[in-house]
Amino acid sequence: RIATVVIGGVMAVEAVPMVLSAMGFTAAGIASSS
């Protein structure tokens, strides 16, 4: 149970930059296309 929480936390921390970068690329794409 503890291992699952730790793994979930690590995955969440690693996913944050990916989501932010994806949102940043999307915002940049919309801004550049318009």
Secondary structure as GFF3:
##gff-version 3
##sequence-region A 1 34
A	DSSP	alpha_helix	2	33	.	.	.	ID=ss1
###
